[in-house]
Amino acid sequence: MPTLNGPVTVSGMRQEGAASGSRITGRTDMSLTRAAYTVRAGFVAALASATFFGAAVAAEPEITFRAAHSSTPSSTGHKALEFLDKELREKSDGRIGLVIFPNSQLGGERELVENVQFGNVDLTFVSSAPVASFAPQFFAFDIPFLFKDREQAYGVLDGDIGKEILASLDDKGMVGLGYWENGFRQLTNNKMEIRTPEDLAGLKMRTMENEVHIATWRAEGANPAPLAFNELFTALQQGTFDAQEGPINLFYDMKFNEVQKFITKTNHIYSPWPVLANPDKLASLSAEDRALFDAAISAATEYQRGLAQEADDKAEAAMTDVTFTTLTSEELAAFSAKVVPIVDLVKEKAGADLVDRLLTATAN
């Protein structure tokens, strides 16, 4: 059996999904138990698969983090986990490492958040929108047209407000370690070039499973409905939806360009990936190992953001069969004006004081 010198990526059947998890339903003790059992079974089966195909569990580190996500192995988030694994192994002399489960193998994003709480998953990155179902402060990031550029977003996310929002997870059975980048979200469709809110009339649009996102696109004039991301490719292919929205790099990574041929660069929401960890797993680390882990997370964050900054441009250049539309400042203003009332909805969800401070921080 070969020596294990890097992360084990447990590859299962590819799922068409990456960014918003499964359908939100009410939870009961029984459903939580069933979900926990399902993930444990999935983990055991996936790990057995890795062993069968020659991954050397004999060389497994003393401390192994079970890292799972719903993106593909080509995503910047997955690459950042591989980088994190390398950092941990090098700095700990091989004592600490990761085993990585991509492609929603251990659930969509909502299940991943729940299973970080259960302790079935030790580490994940997910979109901020589904996290808001657990900690409503995360709704603040759903304010349309909040951030003007990446630098402004990084300043807020890494500053006091971003840390305060992460800290809202402390009593929810998880630890927020920081923010990776999914990117600015764009409007895509399979019908026509879109330049005005009026162009959205009658379009069936998939949104994240998030009340603010649904209200935003209804205000813009579309006909929105939520759908789990891991069901989206098929829904677009079958014409269940005409339009959707998300970062360009994710659109390319998930091969949506096979079924959607128009992208309008709205930059309507900056989408962070909160990095979440199980608190019991972190508490099991010695003080020295926790310091090593935190330093590795910091390095992986810088690395991932660097990849993300290049990913959209590379994806756009590769998709020669897609029509890209860059809006004028007047056209963008028309979209922005439609969603001004959404701020009041976000204040109801996230808290007026937090939203006011966030708006002040991004006013310049």
C-alpha positions as CSV (number, residue, x, y, z in Angstrom):
1,M,0.0,0.0,0.0
2,P,1.5,3.4,-0.9
3,T,2.7,5.9,1.7
4,L,0.3,8.7,2.5
5,N,2.1,12.0,1.8
6,G,-0.9,14.2,1.2
7,P,-4.6,14.6,1.7
8,V,-7.0,11.8,1.0
9,T,-9.7,13.1,-1.2
10,V,-12.6,10.6,-1.0
11,S,-14.2,10.7,-4.5
12,G,-17.7,9.3,-4.9
13,M,-20.3,9.7,-7.6
14,R,-20.2,13.3,-8.9
15,Q,-23.2,15.4,-7.9
16,E,-24.3,18.5,-9.7
17,G,-24.1,20.7,-6.7
18,A,-21.9,23.0,-4.8
19,A,-23.3,26.1,-3.2
20,S,-26.4,26.0,-1.3
21,G,-27.1,22.6,0.2
22,S,-30.4,20.8,0.5
23,R,-34.0,21.9,0.9
24,I,-34.7,23.6,4.2
25,T,-37.3,21.7,6.2
26,G,-38.4,21.7,9.8
27,R,-36.1,19.7,12.1
28,T,-37.0,17.3,14.9
29,D,-34.9,15.2,17.2
30,M,-35.8,12.2,15.1
31,S,-34.7,13.9,11.8
32,L,-31.5,15.1,13.4
33,T,-30.7,11.6,14.6
34,R,-31.5,10.2,11.1
35,A,-29.3,12.8,9.5
36,A,-26.5,12.0,11.8
37,Y,-26.8,8.3,11.1
38,T,-26.9,9.0,7.4
39,V,-23.7,11.0,7.5
40,R,-21.9,8.5,9.7
41,A,-22.9,5.7,7.2
42,G,-21.8,7.9,4.3
43,F,-18.4,8.6,5.9
44,V,-17.8,4.9,6.6
45,A,-18.7,3.9,3.1
46,A,-16.6,6.7,1.6
47,L,-13.6,5.9,3.7
48,A,-13.9,2.2,2.9
49,S,-14.0,3.2,-0.8
50,A,-10.8,5.2,-0.3
51,T,-9.1,2.2,1.3
52,F,-10.3,-0.1,-1.4
53,F,-8.7,2.1,-4.1
54,G,-5.4,2.2,-2.3
55,A,-5.4,5.3,0.0
56,A,-3.0,4.4,2.8
57,V,-4.9,4.6,6.0
58,A,-1.9,3.0,7.7
59,A,-0.1,6.3,7.4
60,E,-3.0,8.3,8.7
61,P,-2.0,11.2,11.0
62,E,-2.5,11.0,14.7
63,I,-5.1,13.8,14.5
64,T,-7.3,13.7,11.4
65,F,-9.9,16.4,10.5
66,R,-12.8,15.1,8.5
67,A,-13.3,18.0,6.0
68,A,-16.3,17.9,3.7
69,H,-17.8,20.4,1.2
70,S,-20.3,20.5,-1.6
71,S,-18.0,21.9,-4.3
72,T,-16.0,20.0,-6.9
73,P,-12.3,19.0,-6.5
74,S,-11.4,21.7,-9.0
75,S,-12.9,24.5,-6.9
76,T,-10.8,27.0,-5.1
77,G,-12.3,25.9,-1.8
78,H,-11.2,22.3,-2.3
79,K,-7.7,23.4,-3.4
80,A,-7.5,25.5,-0.2
81,L,-8.3,22.4,1.9
82,E,-5.5,20.6,0.1
83,F,-3.2,23.5,0.9
84,L,-4.4,23.4,4.6
85,D,-3.6,19.7,4.8
86,K,-0.1,20.3,3.4
87,E,0.5,23.2,5.9
88,L,-0.7,21.1,8.9
89,R,1.3,18.0,7.9
90,E,4.5,20.1,7.4
91,K,4.2,22.1,10.5
92,S,3.2,19.1,12.7
93,D,5.7,16.7,11.3
94,G,2.8,14.6,9.9
95,R,0.8,14.4,13.1
96,I,-2.1,16.5,11.9
97,G,-3.9,16.2,8.5
98,L,-7.2,16.1,6.7
99,V,-9.3,13.6,4.8
100,I,-11.5,15.5,2.3
101,F,-15.0,14.6,1.1
102,P,-16.0,16.8,-1.9
103,N,-19.1,16.9,-4.2
104,S,-21.8,16.9,-1.4
105,Q,-20.8,13.3,-0.5
106,L,-21.7,14.0,3.1
107,G,-24.6,16.2,2.3
108,G,-25.5,19.6,0.9
109,E,-24.6,22.7,2.7
110,R,-27.3,22.7,5.3
111,E,-26.5,19.1,6.2
112,L,-22.8,19.9,6.4
113,V,-23.6,22.7,8.9
114,E,-25.7,20.4,10.9
115,N,-23.1,17.6,10.9
116,V,-20.4,20.0,12.1
117,Q,-22.7,20.5,15.0
118,F,-23.2,16.7,15.4
119,G,-19.4,16.1,15.2
120,N,-19.7,13.9,12.1
121,V,-17.8,16.5,10.1
122,D,-14.9,18.4,11.7
123,L,-14.4,21.1,9.1
124,T,-16.3,22.7,6.2
125,F,-16.8,25.8,4.1
126,V,-20.3,26.8,3.0
127,S,-22.1,29.7,1.6
128,S,-23.2,32.4,4.1
129,A,-26.9,32.2,3.0
130,P,-27.7,28.8,4.6
131,V,-25.7,29.6,7.7
132,A,-28.2,32.4,8.3
133,S,-30.8,29.7,9.2
134,F,-28.6,28.9,12.2
135,A,-27.4,32.4,13.1
136,P,-29.5,35.2,11.7
137,Q,-26.6,37.7,11.9
138,F,-25.4,36.1,8.6
139,F,-28.4,37.6,6.8
140,A,-26.5,40.9,6.9
141,F,-24.3,39.6,4.0
142,D,-27.4,39.3,1.9
143,I,-28.0,43.0,1.5
144,P,-28.0,43.6,-2.3
145,F,-25.1,45.7,-3.6
146,L,-23.5,45.9,-0.2
147,F,-19.8,45.7,-1.2
148,K,-18.3,47.6,-4.1
149,D,-15.2,45.5,-4.4
150,R,-13.2,42.7,-2.9
151,E,-10.9,44.9,-0.9
152,Q,-13.9,46.5,0.9
153,A,-15.3,43.0,1.5
154,Y,-12.1,41.7,3.0
155,G,-11.8,44.7,5.3
156,V,-15.3,44.2,6.7
157,L,-15.0,40.4,6.9
158,D,-11.6,40.4,8.7
159,G,-12.6,43.3,10.9
160,D,-14.7,43.7,14.0
161,I,-18.1,43.3,12.3
162,G,-17.0,40.1,10.5
163,K,-15.6,38.6,13.7
164,E,-18.8,39.6,15.6
165,I,-20.9,37.7,13.0
166,L,-18.6,34.6,13.3
167,A,-18.9,34.8,17.1
168,S,-22.7,34.4,16.7
169,L,-22.0,30.8,16.0
170,D,-20.3,30.1,19.3
171,D,-23.6,29.0,21.0
172,K,-24.8,27.2,17.9
173,G,-22.5,24.2,18.3
174,M,-19.8,25.4,15.8
175,V,-16.9,27.7,15.5
176,G,-16.4,30.2,12.7
177,L,-12.8,30.3,11.7
178,G,-12.9,32.9,9.0
179,Y,-14.1,33.7,5.5
180,W,-13.0,32.2,2.2
181,E,-14.3,33.6,-1.0
182,N,-17.0,32.3,-3.3
183,G,-17.1,35.6,-5.2
184,F,-19.5,38.2,-6.5
185,R,-22.8,36.8,-7.7
186,Q,-24.0,37.3,-11.3
187,L,-27.3,36.8,-13.1
188,T,-27.5,34.0,-15.7
189,N,-30.2,32.8,-18.0
190,N,-30.9,30.7,-21.1
191,K,-33.3,33.2,-22.9
192,M,-31.7,36.5,-23.8
193,E,-29.3,39.3,-22.9
194,I,-30.6,41.1,-19.7
195,R,-29.9,44.8,-19.2
196,T,-32.9,46.0,-17.1
197,P,-35.1,44.7,-14.3
198,E,-38.0,44.8,-16.9
199,D,-36.1,42.1,-18.8
200,L,-36.7,39.7,-15.9
201,A,-40.5,39.8,-16.2
202,G,-41.8,36.2,-16.4
203,L,-38.4,34.6,-15.9
204,K,-38.6,31.5,-13.7
205,M,-35.5,32.0,-11.4
206,R,-33.8,29.7,-9.0
207,T,-32.6,31.3,-5.8
208,M,-30.8,30.2,-2.7
209,E,-32.9,28.8,0.0
210,N,-32.9,32.1,1.8
211,E,-35.8,34.5,2.4
212,V,-33.8,37.6,1.6
213,H,-32.6,36.2,-1.7
214,I,-36.2,35.3,-2.7
215,A,-37.5,38.7,-1.8
216,T,-34.7,40.4,-3.7
217,W,-35.4,38.7,-7.0
218,R,-39.2,39.2,-6.5
219,A,-38.5,42.9,-6.1
220,E,-36.4,42.9,-9.3
221,G,-39.4,41.5,-11.2
222,A,-38.4,37.8,-11.6
223,N,-40.5,34.8,-10.6
224,P,-38.1,33.3,-8.0
225,A,-38.3,30.0,-6.2
226,P,-35.7,28.2,-3.9
227,L,-34.0,25.0,-4.9
228,A,-31.1,23.0,-3.5
229,F,-28.0,23.6,-5.5
230,N,-27.3,19.9,-6.0
231,E,-30.6,19.7,-8.0
232,L,-29.9,22.8,-10.1
233,F,-28.1,21.5,-13.1
234,T,-30.9,19.1,-13.9
235,A,-33.6,21.8,-13.3
236,L,-31.9,24.2,-15.7
237,Q,-31.4,21.4,-18.2
238,Q,-35.1,20.4,-18.1
239,G,-36.3,24.0,-18.3
240,T,-37.8,24.1,-14.8
241,F,-35.9,27.4,-14.3
242,D,-34.9,29.9,-16.9
243,A,-32.4,31.8,-14.8
244,Q,-30.2,31.5,-11.7
245,E,-27.5,33.5,-10.0
246,G,-24.0,32.9,-8.7
247,P,-20.3,33.5,-9.1
248,I,-18.8,33.1,-12.6
249,N,-16.2,30.6,-11.5
250,L,-18.8,28.4,-9.9
251,F,-21.0,28.6,-13.0
252,Y,-18.1,27.3,-15.0
253,D,-16.9,24.8,-12.5
254,M,-20.4,23.2,-12.4
255,K,-20.7,23.3,-16.2
256,F,-23.8,25.4,-16.2
257,N,-22.5,26.9,-19.5
258,E,-23.9,23.8,-21.1
259,V,-27.4,24.9,-20.3
260,Q,-27.2,28.7,-19.7
261,K,-25.7,31.0,-22.4
262,F,-26.2,34.5,-21.0
263,I,-24.4,36.1,-18.0
264,T,-25.2,39.7,-16.9
265,K,-22.5,41.1,-14.5
266,T,-24.6,42.5,-11.8
267,N,-22.3,41.9,-8.8
268,H,-25.4,42.0,-6.8
269,I,-24.1,40.2,-3.8
270,Y,-20.6,39.3,-2.6
271,S,-20.7,35.7,-1.4
272,P,-18.3,34.7,1.3
273,W,-17.6,31.1,2.3
274,P,-17.6,30.9,6.1
275,V,-15.2,28.2,7.3
276,L,-16.8,26.2,10.2
277,A,-15.3,23.7,12.6
278,N,-16.6,21.4,15.3
279,P,-15.8,22.9,18.7
280,D,-15.1,19.6,20.4
281,K,-12.6,18.7,17.7
282,L,-10.8,22.0,18.3
283,A,-11.0,21.6,22.0
284,S,-9.2,18.2,21.7
285,L,-6.1,20.0,20.4
286,S,-3.3,21.0,22.7
287,A,-2.6,24.8,23.0
288,E,0.4,24.4,20.7
289,D,-1.5,22.4,18.1
290,R,-4.4,24.9,18.2
291,A,-2.0,27.7,17.5
292,L,-0.5,25.7,14.6
293,F,-4.0,25.0,13.3
294,D,-5.0,28.7,13.4
295,A,-1.9,29.7,11.6
296,A,-2.6,27.2,8.9
297,I,-6.2,28.4,8.5
298,S,-4.9,32.0,8.1
299,A,-2.4,30.9,5.4
300,A,-5.1,28.8,3.6
301,T,-7.4,31.8,3.7
302,E,-4.8,34.0,2.0
303,Y,-4.1,31.3,-0.6
304,Q,-7.8,30.6,-1.3
305,R,-8.6,34.3,-1.8
306,G,-5.7,34.6,-4.2
307,L,-7.1,31.7,-6.3
308,A,-10.6,33.2,-6.2
309,Q,-9.4,36.5,-7.5
310,E,-8.2,34.8,-10.7
311,A,-10.9,32.2,-11.0
312,D,-13.7,34.4,-12.5
313,D,-11.4,35.8,-15.2
314,K,-10.1,32.4,-16.2
315,A,-13.6,31.0,-16.3
316,E,-14.9,33.9,-18.4
317,A,-12.0,33.4,-20.9
318,A,-12.8,29.7,-21.2
319,M,-16.5,30.1,-21.9
320,T,-16.4,31.4,-25.5
321,D,-19.9,30.1,-26.1
322,V,-21.5,32.4,-23.4
323,T,-22.6,36.0,-23.9
324,F,-21.3,38.3,-21.2
325,T,-23.1,41.6,-20.5
326,T,-21.4,44.4,-18.6
327,L,-23.9,47.0,-17.4
328,T,-23.5,50.7,-17.4
329,S,-23.6,52.6,-14.1
330,E,-27.1,53.8,-15.0
331,E,-28.3,50.2,-15.7
332,L,-26.8,49.0,-12.4
333,A,-28.5,51.8,-10.6
334,A,-31.9,50.7,-12.0
335,F,-31.3,47.2,-10.5
336,S,-30.1,48.7,-7.2
337,A,-33.1,51.0,-6.8
338,K,-35.5,48.1,-7.0
339,V,-34.1,46.4,-3.9
340,V,-33.8,49.4,-1.5
341,P,-36.6,48.0,0.7
342,I,-34.7,44.8,1.2
343,V,-32.6,46.5,3.8
344,D,-35.6,46.7,6.1
345,L,-36.1,43.0,5.8
346,V,-32.5,42.3,6.6
347,K,-32.7,44.5,9.7
348,E,-35.7,42.4,10.9
349,K,-33.6,39.3,10.4
350,A,-30.1,40.3,11.4
351,G,-30.7,43.2,13.8
352,A,-31.0,46.9,13.0
353,D,-27.8,47.9,14.9
354,L,-25.6,45.4,13.1
355,V,-27.0,46.3,9.7
356,D,-26.6,50.1,10.4
357,R,-23.0,49.6,11.4
358,L,-22.4,47.4,8.3
359,L,-23.9,50.0,6.0
360,T,-21.7,52.7,7.6
361,A,-18.6,50.6,7.2
362,T,-19.4,50.1,3.5
363,A,-20.6,53.6,2.7
364,N,-17.3,54.9,1.3
